[in-house]
Amino acid sequence: MEQSIASIEFFLSPQLFTRDIINRISQHLIAGDLIVIRNAFEKSLARRMFHCLDQFGEWKLYEGFEEHFHYRHHNIYDETLFPLDLVFCRDIFSSVPTRRFVQRLSRIDCTGTTFGASWYQPGDHSLPHNDYVGSEDNHRQVAFVWMLTKEWQPEWGGEFFWCQKGRGISPEFNTLLLFRVQLASVHFVTQVSRHAQGKRLALSGWWTRKKESQPDQGRPEHGKSAPPVLEII
């Protein structure tokens, strides 16, 4: 398989490039499942990006409450602050060859990219949400989280929790998460313990497209039923 150096395909582990694995990733991504790929990228690139984030010193706190959704985490979103290695990585994830590769896997249009980095410090968390937001020109299609945390202990929290299957993924170095953004793609990040000694670092974002007037919500419409008289949750 010929791969452009500008595409994430070039940097992904060679063990992923079998027809069976690529087909499985595609089928489950289309179905709305969470894809967990361990040892996803070349070790040299993973180490390079860990060092980049580990040495960065201008993290900004983002905290807010939006209709039952509270979040608190530290990020790099301002591209004018990106170190050179982060610019290099952003360009790979946002390149045309990468977006074409993700479109082949997901069977949906991915014409844009949003990219950033996170460091979940003690007390940081994100309550359940589905990522199903975006501007008219930047509708989220496929989400990615590249975990770059080293030597993390489960008791420190910081799990990526996938609500559909009730499954938590503990931060693990060089693990890539992929999922299609739908109303059902509910997930959250458990609170990082004040006793945490390591750094919960990740690169994350979305491949996006221009929002349509009636975007795909990932669920067939069968008509709306009246709300129940009594609901016990």
C-alpha positions, 0 to 999 in steps of 0.5 A: 500500500502506497502511503503519503508521508503527509498521512497518518497511514505513514506513521501507523504501526505496520501491524494494522495494515492487513485487510482483515484489521482495516475492514474490522476498523471500518465496519465497527467505526461505521456501526458507531462502536469505539475503536481502541488501537494500542501501540497505534503509531511508530514508537519514535513519533509517540515518544517525540509527541510525549516529549513535546507535551511534557515540556510544554509550559503554557497550558490553559485551564478550560472550565464551564457548565453547559446544560448538565455538562460540566468540564474542567481540563487544561488544553492547548487550543491556540495554534499560535502557541503550538510548539514546532512538533505539535504543528508537525503533528497537526499537519499530519492529522489535518492533511488531505491524505489523512482525511481521505483515509478516514473517509474511506474508513468511516464512509462519511465526508471529512473535509476539515479538522479540529486539533488540540492537546490536553493535560488532565491535571488532578481534579480535571474531568468531563461529564457525559457528553457526545461531542455532537456539536459544531458550527455550520462550517465545522460539524464533527464527524469522526473523533480521535484521541491519541493517548500519550500518558506514561506509567499511569495507575488505574487508581489515579482515575482519568479513564475515557468511559464509553457509555454504550458498553459501560467500558472504561479505557485507562490512559495508556501510552500510544493508544488511539481511540476513534469513534463516529460522532453521533447522538449515541456516542456518549462518553466522559473522562473520570476525575483525575485523583489529587494523588495522581503522579503522572501526566494524563496527556493526549492529542485529540480532535475531530475530522469535520465537515460542513453541517447540513440542514438535517445532519445524520444523527446515527439513528433511524427515525421511526416516529416520535412517541409521546412521553410517558406519564410516569418516568423513573430513572 
